[in-house]
Amino acid sequence: MVSGRVILTDGAWGTELQALGLGPDELPDLWNLAHPERVEQVARAYVEAGSEIILTNTFRANRLGAGGRILPPALAEVNRAGVEISRRAAAGRARVFASIGPSGKLLIEGAVTEDELRAAFSEQAEALCAAGADGLLIETMSDLTEAAIAVAAAKATGLVVVATMVFDSGKNRDRTMMGVSPEQAAEALAAAGADVIGANCGNGIAAYVPICARLRAATGLPVWIKPNAGLPELEAGRVVYRTSPEEFARHVPELVRAGANYIGGCCGTNPAFIRAARAALERACA
Amino acid sequence: MADLNKLYQAILTGDQKTAVAVTEEALAEKIDPQVLINQAMIPAMTEAGNKFECEEYFVPELLLAARAMKASLALLRPLLAERGATPVGRVVIGTAKGDLHDIGKNLVASMLEGGGFEVHDLGADVPAEKFVAAVREKNPHLVCMSALLTVTMPAMRTTIQALQEAGVRQQVKVMVGGAPVTPDYAREIGADGYADNASSAVKKARELLAA
């Protein structure tokens, strides 16, 4: 059982970059080279809101995730720039955990091989490590084999590795799209070498309280929870997320009681959510 | 004597090896391929789809079933072609321009193939012009599009408009889907149908073509 202070991470990047003009056809990661100042603006806003760990704009920057739209050697450049931007924004006030997202291809479908996954994740993890990341975050995973391959590749760099999956499917919305339960994830991610395990995205923060408790019960490792602001809905052609920062913050103490050690937000959250979560954590610990 | 129930079970449980073995046995015994399809294969895929909708099956189970079905179907195809059998319908499918997420689209394509449709998969990040060209060339009954990102959803409207401008909108039905897509949105952009998962997509496709 891990005890001690809860560490606040950051909120969404993609939706924040869209607010700064990222177009629907653009790969967010490419902005690390095209508009580093705007990416840094997002990162800095999280540091100022009280994030103690911020991520990097590198979620899709591996050869598979980028769908061939960023090729080596530009891939290494995008990853390096992503870490540098976040480190500049952190300015020693926050640690930088570099984001690695899924390949977007299914092993079971034969759309990708285990060797291809290993190579793509290793390539990205090494680039992020060389650029000076403090840790690596494998996130938004739904397939356990792919997640374990990514964890092992990240672990080979010697950095701290966090691994999180998306639990949003099944009758009780407690499985990943591929049918993985929190208990199965806890066991396999730990076996693959993850130092911290958890859940991100999903169906909003309230749904992640019981998931957090189950992860806590299934592991002795620290637990990382980063829920979205609910599912996106369209309102008169505009995308809206229903959860408000205040509502999000109301559930933060519940996550703490359920055993979360790292708390932040996913899609639809922004610095206001992190500020509200910060205040809720201070009240909870006062 | 080839066991149709064994074929049904093999497909339902995604046991490709057994599915192929029973199909080969049935062909050696000159069983009508249409009987295999109608009495074992389609019912098995329908049941797999039901299990998926009740969330008893997840993506892997559904994909394995579709793969077993496709392997059996591949053995039957030459015979069906010989007899001049026509597919249930022809489909052109792809993800919206700007959207690289193709897992859902691939699943729908597999399920449609499993349901007896002829599927032409244009892949991911498909521009409107490419859909128009495919409609002209393949002469499909149905165009399927998906978007996983809210930001790529409007590209589906653009494609429907492009089909209209090219004068081919009337000759096809358009079905859309994807996590953030709703039935209201589908109507708003002028699609004929919406499906919220791979299994209901097959039902909806049949409905649209019957209409």
Interface residues (C-beta under 8 A of the other chain):
Chain A: Q18 G23 P24 D25 G67 R69 G104 K105 L106 I108 E109 A111 S169 G170 K171 R175 M177 M178 G179 L231 P232 E233 L234 G237 V239
Chain B: C54 E55 F58 V59 P60 E61 L63 L64 K97 G98 L100 H101 D102 I103 N106 S110 A124 D125 L149 T150 V151 T152 M153 P154 A155 A179 P180 T182 D184 Y185
